[in-house]
Amino acid sequence: MYQVVIEKSNKKQKMKKVELPSIDISALTTNDARKRTVADELIEAFEEIGFAVLVGHGIEKKRLSEMRELLINVFSIPDSVKEELSISRSNYRGYIPFGFFSPNEKKIFEKTKNDLYEGFKLHWECPKEHPVKNECKLYGSNKWVKEVENMEETLLSYWEDCDLLTSILLSHLAIALGVKPDILLDFFNEPLTNMTLLHYPVSSTESQRSGIHPHKDISAITILHPDPLGGLEIQTRKGEWLEIFCPPDALLVNIGDLMEVWSGGRFISTPHRVLNRNQASRYSAPYFSVPRYSTLVKSLVEYENNFKPREILVGEVSAEVWRTNWPDQISLQSSYQLGSIN
């Protein structure tokens, strides 16, 4: 399903890289004769490795370029402006200072290393008068950087594109599971879908490379336009770390924990991490599709494997992930897996 390429230098062997085959999904929205074949290729990728490289995804090259430029502009604003837009314990939106968040795990405070990135957090733009705001504090309005021209317009347009792609993918995943697509899609009314704008600056030393700790996504699926610099690594079932690389206009899509649970473990939520090994800044904007806060995610089908079924209440686990990102908070005794892996 994928090919491993080992890059070597004169001094030492570099990180192994994995080349995933590109899947042209344009046929999924037509009556093309290849529709079934393409769907089968997609399902195979999610069963074997949990990641897929997609072309023909419908998001224009211009939009991807606009997002890349936007990321650079957002993190180029003065620190004083960033500070005014910082996240707070009561509002999971806005600027995330460099090195502020730490892994969602039981922490030995003097040993836990914080993630070395700066970010900007956005959630589904909830209409101001929507009643769901009174039901869950994770809903609300995003913060926008007025110094960055067209930030709201660009982001919401890209967000809409990702929403549409998510619906297409969810529909075909549901069909593969023998579930009516509307059953899955209906969970995404008033979603907790979110996006994190990320900047990994140039690292000063080899031991302090910027990045994000090993984790699995608390999402149904995640959509990413990878930075051409690379740096995203996945963990194989044997525990080996491999760096993924991707064509410039392709999207990388991976299965999150919620879809893994819905599928009874058929689709794999694969551990991954980010390390910026380059002497240049790295940028990305992962989009995490997450259903409504009141959704209780549990297996929709039985699948013959060693997967241990569990239930995830979306609003509760989302709030716990947010709370335990703060450096002075630890995870409570809970059956929830909050993304981090040992």
WOFEN-V68627 format. One record per pair of residues at least 12 apart in sequence whose C-alpha atoms are under 10 Angstrom apart, sorted by the first residue. I is the first residue (numbers start at 1). J is the second residue. If there is no record, write none. Layout:
i=I j=J
i=I j=J
This chain:
i=1 j=19
i=1 j=20
i=1 j=21
i=1 j=41
i=1 j=44
i=1 j=45
i=1 j=48
i=1 j=49
i=2 j=18
i=2 j=19
i=2 j=20
i=2 j=21
i=2 j=22
i=2 j=45
i=2 j=48
i=2 j=49
i=3 j=17
i=3 j=18
i=3 j=19
i=3 j=20
i=3 j=21
i=4 j=16
i=4 j=17
i=4 j=18
i=4 j=19
i=4 j=20
i=4 j=242
i=4 j=243
i=4 j=244
i=5 j=17
i=5 j=18
i=5 j=19
i=5 j=242
i=5 j=243
i=5 j=244
i=6 j=18
i=6 j=242
i=6 j=243
i=15 j=231
i=15 j=233
i=15 j=241
i=15 j=242
i=15 j=243
i=15 j=277
i=16 j=233
i=16 j=240
i=16 j=241
i=16 j=242
i=16 j=243
i=16 j=244
i=17 j=230
i=17 j=231
i=17 j=232
i=17 j=233
i=17 j=234
i=17 j=241
i=17 j=242
i=17 j=243
i=17 j=244
i=17 j=245
i=18 j=233
i=18 j=234
i=18 j=241
i=18 j=242
i=18 j=243
i=18 j=244
i=18 j=245
i=18 j=246
i=19 j=53
i=19 j=242
i=19 j=243
i=19 j=244
i=19 j=245
i=19 j=246
i=19 j=247
i=20 j=45
i=20 j=49
i=20 j=51
i=20 j=52
i=20 j=53
i=20 j=54
i=20 j=244
i=20 j=245
i=20 j=246
i=20 j=247
i=20 j=252
i=21 j=41
i=21 j=45
i=21 j=52
i=21 j=53
i=21 j=54
i=21 j=246
i=22 j=41
i=22 j=42
i=22 j=52
i=22 j=53
i=22 j=54
i=22 j=55
i=22 j=56
i=22 j=246
i=22 j=247
i=22 j=250
i=22 j=251
i=22 j=252
i=23 j=38
i=23 j=39
i=23 j=41
i=23 j=42
i=23 j=45
i=23 j=52
i=23 j=53
i=23 j=54
i=23 j=55
i=23 j=56
i=23 j=57
i=23 j=250
i=24 j=38
i=24 j=39
i=24 j=41
i=24 j=42
i=24 j=53
i=24 j=54
i=24 j=55
i=24 j=56
i=24 j=57
i=24 j=250
i=25 j=37
i=25 j=38
i=25 j=39
i=25 j=41
i=25 j=42
i=25 j=53
i=25 j=54
i=25 j=55
i=25 j=56
i=25 j=57
i=25 j=58
i=25 j=168
i=25 j=169
i=26 j=38
i=26 j=54
i=26 j=55
i=26 j=56
i=26 j=57
i=26 j=58
i=27 j=39
i=27 j=56
i=27 j=57
i=28 j=56
i=28 j=57
i=28 j=168
i=28 j=169
i=28 j=171
i=28 j=172
i=29 j=57
i=29 j=58
i=29 j=168
i=36 j=172
i=39 j=169
i=39 j=172
i=39 j=173
i=39 j=175
i=39 j=176
i=40 j=172
i=40 j=173
i=40 j=176
i=42 j=54
i=42 j=169
i=42 j=172
i=42 j=173
i=43 j=169
i=43 j=172
i=43 j=173
i=43 j=176
i=43 j=177
i=43 j=266
i=43 j=267
i=44 j=267
i=45 j=254
i=45 j=267
i=45 j=268
i=46 j=173
i=46 j=253
i=46 j=254
i=46 j=255
i=46 j=260
i=46 j=266
i=46 j=267
i=46 j=268
i=46 j=269
i=46 j=270
i=47 j=255
i=47 j=260
i=47 j=265
i=47 j=266
i=47 j=267
i=47 j=268
i=47 j=269
i=48 j=236
i=48 j=237
i=48 j=266
i=48 j=267
i=48 j=268
i=48 j=270
i=49 j=234
i=49 j=235
i=49 j=236
i=49 j=237
i=49 j=254
i=49 j=255
i=49 j=267
i=49 j=268
i=49 j=269
i=49 j=270
i=50 j=221
i=50 j=234
i=50 j=253
i=50 j=254
i=50 j=255
i=50 j=256
i=50 j=260
i=50 j=266
i=50 j=267
i=50 j=268
i=50 j=269
i=50 j=270
i=50 j=271
i=51 j=221
i=51 j=222
i=51 j=234
i=51 j=244
i=51 j=252
i=51 j=253
i=51 j=254
i=51 j=255
i=51 j=256
i=51 j=267
i=51 j=268
i=51 j=269
i=51 j=270
i=52 j=223
i=52 j=246
i=52 j=250
i=52 j=251
i=52 j=252
i=52 j=253
i=52 j=254
i=52 j=255
i=53 j=224
i=53 j=225
i=53 j=244
i=53 j=245
i=53 j=246
i=53 j=247
i=53 j=250
i=53 j=251
i=53 j=252
i=53 j=253
i=53 j=254
i=54 j=223
i=54 j=246
i=54 j=247
i=54 j=249
i=54 j=250
i=54 j=251
i=54 j=252
i=54 j=253
i=55 j=247
i=55 j=248
i=55 j=249
i=55 j=250
i=55 j=251
i=55 j=252
i=56 j=249
i=56 j=250
i=56 j=251
i=57 j=161
i=57 j=162
i=57 j=164
i=57 j=165
i=57 j=168
i=57 j=249
i=57 j=250
i=57 j=251
i=58 j=161
i=58 j=162
i=58 j=164
i=58 j=165
i=59 j=158
i=59 j=160
i=59 j=161
i=59 j=162
i=59 j=164
i=59 j=165
i=59 j=249
i=59 j=250
i=59 j=251
i=60 j=158
i=60 j=161
i=60 j=249
i=61 j=248
i=61 j=249
i=61 j=250
i=62 j=249
i=63 j=154
i=63 j=155
i=63 j=157
i=63 j=158
i=63 j=161
i=64 j=154
i=64 j=158
i=64 j=225
i=64 j=248
i=64 j=249
i=64 j=250
i=64 j=251
i=65 j=249
i=66 j=150
i=66 j=151
i=66 j=154
i=66 j=155
i=66 j=158
i=67 j=151
i=67 j=154
i=67 j=155
i=67 j=157
i=67 j=158
i=67 j=197
i=67 j=225
i=67 j=284
i=67 j=285
i=68 j=225
i=68 j=226
i=68 j=227
i=68 j=283
i=68 j=284
i=68 j=285
i=69 j=283
i=70 j=148
i=70 j=149
i=70 j=150
i=70 j=151
i=70 j=154
i=70 j=155
i=70 j=197
i=71 j=119
i=71 j=120
i=71 j=148
i=71 j=151
i=71 j=197
i=71 j=198
i=71 j=199
i=71 j=282
i=71 j=283
i=71 j=284
i=71 j=285
i=72 j=197
i=72 j=198
i=72 j=199
i=72 j=281
i=72 j=282
i=72 j=283
i=72 j=284
i=73 j=145
i=73 j=147
i=73 j=148
i=73 j=149
i=73 j=151
i=74 j=95
i=74 j=119
i=74 j=120
i=74 j=144
i=74 j=145
i=74 j=146
i=74 j=147
i=74 j=148
i=74 j=149
i=74 j=151
i=74 j=197
i=74 j=198
i=74 j=199
i=75 j=95
i=75 j=118
i=75 j=119
i=75 j=120
i=75 j=148
i=75 j=197
i=75 j=198
i=75 j=199
i=75 j=283
i=76 j=148
i=77 j=145
i=77 j=147
i=77 j=148
i=78 j=147
i=79 j=97
i=81 j=95
i=81 j=145
i=81 j=146
i=81 j=147
i=82 j=94
i=82 j=95
i=82 j=96
i=82 j=97
i=82 j=120
i=82 j=145
i=83 j=95
i=83 j=96
i=83 j=97
i=85 j=120
i=85 j=143
i=85 j=144
i=85 j=145
i=86 j=119
i=86 j=120
i=86 j=121
i=86 j=143
i=87 j=120
i=87 j=121
i=87 j=143
i=88 j=326
i=89 j=322
i=89 j=323
i=89 j=326
i=90 j=137
i=90 j=138
i=90 j=323
i=91 j=137
i=91 j=138
i=91 j=139
i=91 j=140
i=91 j=141
i=91 j=142
i=91 j=322
i=92 j=120
i=92 j=121
i=92 j=122
i=92 j=123
i=92 j=137
i=92 j=138
i=92 j=139
i=92 j=140
i=92 j=142
i=92 j=319
i=92 j=322
i=92 j=323
i=93 j=120
i=93 j=121
i=93 j=122
i=93 j=123
i=93 j=138
i=93 j=139
i=93 j=140
i=93 j=141
i=93 j=142
i=93 j=143
i=93 j=144
i=93 j=194
i=93 j=195
i=93 j=196
i=94 j=119
i=94 j=120
i=94 j=121
i=94 j=122
i=94 j=123
i=94 j=142
i=94 j=143
i=94 j=144
i=94 j=145
i=94 j=196
i=94 j=197
i=95 j=118
i=95 j=119
i=95 j=120
i=95 j=121
i=95 j=122
i=95 j=143
i=95 j=144
i=95 j=145
i=95 j=196
i=95 j=197
i=96 j=117
i=96 j=118
i=96 j=119
i=96 j=120
i=96 j=121
i=96 j=196
i=96 j=197
i=96 j=198
i=97 j=116
i=97 j=117
i=97 j=118
i=97 j=119
i=97 j=120
i=98 j=114
i=98 j=115
i=98 j=116
i=98 j=117
i=98 j=118
i=98 j=119
i=98 j=198
i=98 j=199
i=98 j=200
i=98 j=201
i=98 j=210
i=99 j=113
i=99 j=114
i=99 j=115
i=99 j=116
i=99 j=117
i=99 j=118
i=99 j=119
i=99 j=210
i=99 j=211
i=99 j=212
i=99 j=327
i=100 j=113
i=100 j=114
i=100 j=115
i=100 j=116
i=100 j=117
i=100 j=118
i=100 j=119
i=100 j=325
i=100 j=326
i=100 j=327
i=101 j=113
i=101 j=114
i=101 j=115
i=101 j=116
i=101 j=117
i=101 j=118
i=101 j=119
i=101 j=212
i=101 j=322
i=101 j=324
i=101 j=325
i=101 j=326
i=101 j=327
i=101 j=328
i=102 j=114
i=102 j=115
i=102 j=116
i=102 j=212
i=102 j=213
i=102 j=324
i=102 j=325
i=102 j=326
i=102 j=327
i=102 j=328
i=102 j=329
i=102 j=330
i=102 j=340
i=103 j=115
i=103 j=212
i=103 j=213
i=103 j=214
i=103 j=215
i=103 j=321
i=103 j=324
i=103 j=325
i=103 j=326
i=103 j=327
i=103 j=330
i=103 j=331
i=103 j=338
i=103 j=339
i=103 j=340
i=103 j=341
i=104 j=213
i=104 j=215
i=104 j=320
i=104 j=321
i=104 j=322
i=104 j=323
i=104 j=324
i=104 j=325
i=104 j=326
i=104 j=327
i=104 j=329
i=104 j=330
i=104 j=331
i=104 j=337
i=104 j=338
i=104 j=339
i=104 j=340
i=104 j=341
i=105 j=321
i=105 j=324
i=105 j=325
i=105 j=329
i=105 j=330
i=105 j=331
i=105 j=332
i=105 j=337
i=105 j=338
i=105 j=339
i=105 j=340
i=105 j=341
i=105 j=342
i=106 j=324
i=106 j=329
i=106 j=330
i=106 j=331
i=106 j=332
i=106 j=333
i=106 j=340
i=107 j=324
i=107 j=327
i=107 j=328
i=107 j=329
i=107 j=330
i=107 j=331
i=108 j=330
i=109 j=327
i=109 j=328
i=109 j=329
i=109 j=330
i=112 j=327
i=113 j=213
i=113 j=327
i=114 j=210
i=114 j=211
i=114 j=212
i=114 j=213
i=114 j=325
i=114 j=326
i=114 j=327
i=115 j=200
i=115 j=209
i=115 j=210
i=115 j=211
i=115 j=212
i=115 j=213
i=115 j=274
i=116 j=199
i=116 j=200
i=116 j=201
i=116 j=203
i=116 j=208
i=116 j=209
i=116 j=210
i=116 j=211
i=116 j=212
i=116 j=213
i=116 j=274
i=116 j=275
i=116 j=276
i=117 j=198
i=117 j=199
i=117 j=200
i=117 j=201
i=117 j=202
i=117 j=209
i=117 j=210
i=117 j=211
i=117 j=212
i=117 j=274
i=117 j=276
i=117 j=282
i=117 j=283
i=118 j=196
i=118 j=197
i=118 j=198
i=118 j=199
i=118 j=200
i=118 j=201
i=118 j=210
i=118 j=211
i=118 j=283
i=119 j=196
i=119 j=197
i=119 j=198
i=119 j=199
i=119 j=200
i=119 j=283
i=119 j=284
i=119 j=285
i=120 j=143
i=120 j=144
i=120 j=195
i=120 j=196
i=120 j=197
i=120 j=198
i=120 j=199
i=120 j=285
i=121 j=142
i=121 j=143
i=121 j=194
i=121 j=195
i=121 j=196
i=121 j=197
i=121 j=198
i=121 j=285
i=122 j=140
i=122 j=141
i=122 j=142
i=122 j=143
i=122 j=144
i=122 j=155
i=122 j=193
i=122 j=194
i=122 j=195
i=122 j=196
i=122 j=197
i=122 j=287
i=123 j=138
i=123 j=139
i=123 j=140
i=123 j=141
i=123 j=142
i=123 j=143
i=123 j=191
i=123 j=192
i=123 j=193
i=123 j=194
i=123 j=195
i=123 j=196
i=123 j=287
i=123 j=288
i=124 j=138
i=124 j=139
i=124 j=140
i=124 j=141
i=124 j=142
i=124 j=156
i=124 j=159
i=124 j=190
i=124 j=191
i=124 j=192
i=124 j=193
i=124 j=194
i=124 j=195
i=124 j=289
i=124 j=290
i=125 j=139
i=125 j=140
i=125 j=141
i=125 j=142
i=125 j=143
i=125 j=156
i=125 j=190
i=125 j=191
i=125 j=192
i=125 j=193
i=125 j=194
i=126 j=138
i=126 j=139
i=126 j=140
i=126 j=141
i=126 j=142
i=126 j=190
i=126 j=191
i=126 j=192
i=127 j=139
i=127 j=140
i=127 j=141
i=127 j=190
i=128 j=140
i=128 j=141
i=130 j=190
i=132 j=190
i=132 j=292
i=132 j=293
i=133 j=190
i=135 j=293
i=135 j=294
i=136 j=292
i=136 j=293
i=136 j=294
i=136 j=315
i=136 j=316
i=136 j=319
i=137 j=293
i=137 j=315
i=137 j=319
i=138 j=192
i=138 j=293
i=138 j=315
i=138 j=318
i=138 j=319
i=138 j=322
i=139 j=190
i=139 j=191
i=139 j=192
i=139 j=293
i=155 j=195
i=158 j=287
i=159 j=193
i=159 j=194
i=159 j=195
i=159 j=287
i=162 j=222
i=162 j=223
i=162 j=224
i=162 j=287
i=162 j=288
i=162 j=289
i=163 j=188
i=163 j=193
i=163 j=223
i=163 j=287
i=163 j=288
i=163 j=289
i=165 j=223
i=166 j=185
i=166 j=220
i=166 j=221
i=166 j=222
i=166 j=223
i=166 j=253
i=166 j=287
i=166 j=288
i=166 j=289
i=167 j=181
i=167 j=182
i=167 j=184
i=167 j=185
i=167 j=188
i=167 j=289
i=168 j=181
i=168 j=185
i=169 j=181
i=169 j=221
i=169 j=253
i=170 j=182
i=170 j=184
i=170 j=185
i=170 j=220
i=170 j=221
i=170 j=259
i=171 j=183
i=171 j=184
i=171 j=185
i=173 j=259
i=173 j=263
i=173 j=267
i=174 j=259
i=174 j=262
i=174 j=263
i=174 j=300
i=176 j=263
i=177 j=262
i=177 j=263
i=177 j=264
i=177 j=266
i=177 j=267
i=177 j=300
i=177 j=301
i=177 j=302
i=177 j=303
i=178 j=300
i=178 j=301
i=179 j=263
i=179 j=300
i=179 j=301
i=183 j=300
i=184 j=259
i=184 j=262
i=184 j=291
i=184 j=300
i=185 j=291
i=186 j=291
i=186 j=292
i=187 j=290
i=187 j=291
i=187 j=292
i=187 j=293
i=187 j=294
i=187 j=295
i=187 j=296
i=187 j=297
i=188 j=289
i=188 j=290
i=188 j=291
i=188 j=292
i=188 j=293
i=188 j=295
i=189 j=291
i=189 j=292
i=189 j=293
i=190 j=290
i=190 j=291
i=190 j=292
i=190 j=293
i=190 j=294
i=191 j=289
i=191 j=290
i=191 j=291
i=191 j=292
i=191 j=293
i=191 j=294
i=191 j=295
i=191 j=314
i=191 j=315
i=192 j=219
i=192 j=288
i=192 j=289
i=192 j=290
i=192 j=291
i=192 j=292
i=192 j=293
i=192 j=294
i=192 j=314
i=192 j=315
i=192 j=318
i=193 j=219
i=193 j=220
i=193 j=222
i=193 j=287
i=193 j=288
i=193 j=289
i=193 j=290
i=193 j=291
i=193 j=292
i=193 j=293
i=194 j=219
i=194 j=222
i=194 j=286
i=194 j=287
i=194 j=288
i=194 j=289
i=194 j=290
i=195 j=222
i=195 j=223
i=195 j=224
i=195 j=285
i=195 j=286
i=195 j=287
i=195 j=288
i=195 j=289
i=196 j=284
i=196 j=285
i=196 j=286
i=196 j=287
i=196 j=288
i=197 j=283
i=197 j=284
i=197 j=285
i=197 j=286
i=197 j=287
i=198 j=211
i=198 j=282
i=198 j=283
i=198 j=284
i=198 j=285
i=198 j=286
i=199 j=211
i=199 j=281
i=199 j=282
i=199 j=283
i=199 j=284
i=199 j=285
i=200 j=212
i=200 j=274
i=200 j=275
i=200 j=276
i=200 j=280
i=200 j=281
i=200 j=282
i=200 j=283
i=200 j=284
i=201 j=276
i=201 j=278
i=201 j=279
i=201 j=280
i=201 j=281
i=201 j=282
i=201 j=283
i=202 j=276
i=202 j=277
i=202 j=278
i=202 j=279
i=202 j=280
i=202 j=281
i=202 j=282
i=203 j=275
i=203 j=276
i=203 j=277
i=203 j=278
i=203 j=279
i=203 j=280
i=203 j=281
i=204 j=279
i=205 j=277
i=206 j=276
i=206 j=277
i=208 j=275
i=208 j=276
i=209 j=274
i=209 j=275
i=209 j=276
i=209 j=277
i=209 j=278
i=210 j=231
i=210 j=274
i=210 j=275
i=210 j=276
i=210 j=277
i=210 j=278
i=210 j=281
i=210 j=282
i=211 j=231
i=211 j=232
i=211 j=273
i=211 j=274
i=211 j=275
i=211 j=276
i=211 j=277
i=211 j=282
i=212 j=232
i=212 j=272
i=212 j=273
i=212 j=274
i=212 j=275
i=212 j=276
i=213 j=271
i=213 j=272
i=213 j=273
i=213 j=274
i=213 j=275
i=213 j=339
i=213 j=340
i=213 j=341
i=213 j=342
i=214 j=233
i=214 j=234
i=214 j=235
i=214 j=271
i=214 j=272
i=214 j=273
i=214 j=274
i=214 j=275
i=214 j=339
i=214 j=340
i=214 j=341
i=214 j=342
i=215 j=234
i=215 j=235
i=215 j=269
i=215 j=270
i=215 j=271
i=215 j=272
i=215 j=273
i=215 j=274
i=215 j=338
i=215 j=339
i=215 j=340
i=215 j=341
i=215 j=342
i=216 j=234
i=216 j=254
i=216 j=255
i=216 j=256
i=216 j=257
i=216 j=269
i=216 j=270
i=216 j=271
i=216 j=272
i=216 j=273
i=216 j=337
i=216 j=338
i=216 j=339
i=216 j=340
i=216 j=341
i=217 j=254
i=217 j=255
i=217 j=256
i=217 j=257
i=217 j=258
i=217 j=269
i=217 j=270
i=217 j=271
i=217 j=272
i=217 j=288
i=217 j=289
i=217 j=338
i=217 j=339
i=217 j=340
i=218 j=255
i=218 j=256
i=218 j=257
i=218 j=258
i=218 j=259
i=218 j=269
i=218 j=288
i=218 j=289
i=218 j=290
i=218 j=312
i=218 j=314
i=218 j=317
i=218 j=318
i=218 j=321
i=218 j=337
i=218 j=338
i=218 j=339
i=218 j=340
i=219 j=254
i=219 j=255
i=219 j=256
i=219 j=257
i=219 j=258
i=219 j=259
i=219 j=260
i=219 j=269
i=219 j=287
i=219 j=288
i=219 j=289
i=219 j=290
i=219 j=291
i=219 j=314
i=219 j=318
i=219 j=339
i=220 j=254
i=220 j=255
i=220 j=256
i=220 j=257
i=220 j=258
i=220 j=259
i=220 j=260
i=220 j=261
i=220 j=262
i=220 j=269
i=220 j=288
i=220 j=289
i=220 j=290
i=220 j=291
i=220 j=297
i=221 j=253
i=221 j=254
i=221 j=255
i=221 j=256
i=221 j=257
i=221 j=258
i=221 j=259
i=221 j=260
i=221 j=269
i=221 j=287
i=221 j=288
i=221 j=289
i=221 j=290
i=222 j=252
i=222 j=253
i=222 j=254
i=222 j=255
i=222 j=256
i=222 j=286
i=222 j=287
i=222 j=288
i=222 j=289
i=222 j=290
i=223 j=251
i=223 j=252
i=223 j=253
i=223 j=254
i=223 j=255
i=223 j=285
i=223 j=286
i=223 j=287
i=223 j=288
i=223 j=289
i=224 j=250
i=224 j=251
i=224 j=252
i=224 j=253
i=224 j=254
i=224 j=284
i=224 j=285
i=224 j=286
i=224 j=287
i=224 j=288
i=225 j=246
i=225 j=247
i=225 j=248
i=225 j=249
i=225 j=250
i=225 j=251
i=225 j=252
i=225 j=253
i=225 j=283
i=225 j=284
i=225 j=285
i=225 j=286
i=225 j=287
i=226 j=244
i=226 j=245
i=226 j=246
i=226 j=247
i=226 j=248
i=226 j=249
i=226 j=250
i=226 j=251
i=226 j=252
i=226 j=282
i=226 j=283
i=226 j=284
i=226 j=285
i=226 j=286
i=227 j=245
i=227 j=246
i=227 j=248
i=227 j=281
i=227 j=282
i=227 j=283
i=227 j=284
i=227 j=285
i=228 j=245
i=228 j=246
i=228 j=247
i=228 j=248
i=228 j=249
i=228 j=282
i=228 j=283
i=228 j=284
i=229 j=245
i=229 j=276
i=229 j=277
i=229 j=278
i=229 j=279
i=229 j=280
i=229 j=281
i=229 j=282
i=229 j=283
i=230 j=243
i=230 j=244
i=230 j=245
i=230 j=246
i=230 j=274
i=230 j=275
i=230 j=276
i=230 j=277
i=230 j=278
i=230 j=282
i=230 j=283
i=231 j=243
i=231 j=244
i=231 j=245
i=231 j=273
i=231 j=274
i=231 j=275
i=231 j=276
i=231 j=277
i=231 j=278
i=231 j=282
i=232 j=244
i=232 j=245
i=232 j=272
i=232 j=273
i=232 j=274
i=232 j=275
i=232 j=276
i=233 j=245
i=233 j=271
i=233 j=272
i=233 j=273
i=233 j=274
i=233 j=275
i=234 j=270
i=234 j=271
i=234 j=272
i=234 j=273
i=234 j=274
i=235 j=270
i=235 j=271
i=235 j=272
i=235 j=273
i=236 j=270
i=236 j=271
i=236 j=272
i=237 j=270
i=237 j=271
i=239 j=271
i=241 j=271
i=241 j=272
i=241 j=273
i=242 j=272
i=242 j=273
i=243 j=272
i=243 j=273
i=243 j=274
i=243 j=275
i=252 j=286
i=253 j=286
i=253 j=287
i=254 j=267
i=254 j=268
i=254 j=269
i=254 j=270
i=254 j=288
i=255 j=267
i=255 j=268
i=255 j=269
i=255 j=270
i=256 j=268
i=256 j=269
i=256 j=270
i=256 j=271
i=256 j=288
i=256 j=289
i=256 j=290
i=256 j=339
i=257 j=269
i=257 j=270
i=257 j=297
i=257 j=312
i=257 j=337
i=257 j=338
i=257 j=339
i=258 j=289
i=258 j=290
i=258 j=291
i=258 j=296
i=258 j=297
i=258 j=298
i=258 j=299
i=258 j=311
i=258 j=312
i=258 j=313
i=258 j=314
i=259 j=290
i=259 j=297
i=259 j=298
i=259 j=299
i=259 j=300
i=260 j=297
i=260 j=298
i=260 j=299
i=260 j=307
i=260 j=309
i=261 j=297
i=261 j=298
i=261 j=299
i=261 j=300
i=261 j=301
i=261 j=307
i=261 j=308
i=261 j=309
i=261 j=310
i=261 j=311
i=261 j=312
i=262 j=297
i=262 j=298
i=262 j=299
i=262 j=300
i=262 j=301
i=262 j=302
i=262 j=309
i=262 j=310
i=262 j=311
i=262 j=312
i=263 j=298
i=263 j=299
i=263 j=300
i=263 j=301
i=263 j=302
i=263 j=303
i=263 j=309
i=264 j=298
i=264 j=299
i=264 j=300
i=264 j=301
i=264 j=302
i=264 j=303
i=264 j=304
i=264 j=305
i=264 j=306
i=264 j=307
i=264 j=308
i=264 j=309
i=264 j=310
i=265 j=299
i=265 j=301
i=265 j=302
i=265 j=303
i=265 j=304
i=265 j=305
i=265 j=306
i=265 j=307
i=265 j=308
i=265 j=309
i=266 j=301
i=266 j=302
i=266 j=303
i=266 j=304
i=266 j=305
i=266 j=307
i=271 j=339
i=271 j=340
i=271 j=341
i=272 j=340
i=272 j=341
i=273 j=340
i=290 j=314
i=290 j=315
i=290 j=318
i=291 j=314
i=291 j=315
i=292 j=313
i=292 j=314
i=292 j=315
i=293 j=313
i=293 j=314
i=293 j=315
i=293 j=316
i=293 j=317
i=293 j=318
i=293 j=319
i=294 j=313
i=294 j=314
i=294 j=315
i=294 j=316
i=295 j=312
i=295 j=313
i=295 j=314
i=295 j=315
i=295 j=316
i=296 j=311
i=296 j=312
i=296 j=313
i=296 j=314
i=296 j=315
i=296 j=316
i=297 j=310
i=297 j=311
i=297 j=312
i=297 j=313
i=297 j=314
i=298 j=310
i=298 j=311
i=298 j=312
i=298 j=313
i=299 j=311
i=310 j=335
i=310 j=336
i=311 j=335
i=311 j=336
i=312 j=335
i=312 j=336
i=312 j=337
i=313 j=336
i=316 j=336
i=317 j=334
i=317 j=336
i=317 j=337
i=317 j=338
i=318 j=338
i=320 j=332
i=320 j=334
i=320 j=336
i=320 j=338
i=321 j=336
i=321 j=337
i=321 j=338
i=321 j=339
i=321 j=340
i=322 j=338
i=324 j=338
i=325 j=338
